[in-house]
Amino acid sequence: MIKALLIRYKSFIMYAVFGVFTTLVNMLSYYLCFNTIGISNVPSTIIAWILAVVFAFITNKLWVFESKSFDSKILKREIPAFFGARIVTGILDVVIMYIAVDVMFWNSTVWKMISNIFIIIINYIASKLIIFQKG
């Protein structure tokens, strides 16, 4: 029974595992840029987003949704769809962080985590239903 559940929800489980790693890439990059290097909030958010999205594309493609083909026809569909969806959620992340940190002066780390929760949910739905469809 447990094996059947693991098989049934494999992509969700793998997405959750790699989502944690992607979130760590995002959070660590943001923290280093904002708190250690001293880059302002919005550029730090953008840098962290770029690093996390590249990491997420590779892990989502290969291990989460098992889209192993690197055929140019498939990549021409997957790359723009993936990055297009991530641009939308990246803008949402920047807006949330700008309002929470620069306007409301709330804790940047707490709001980065809250923002990531929304982003993860939206990105999973887009990846599962639109981007990495089984051919």
Salt bridges, closest charged atoms under 4 A:
GLU66 OE2 - LYS10 NZ 2.46
GLU78 OE1 - LYS61 NZ 2.61
ASP93 OD2 - LYS112 NZ 2.62
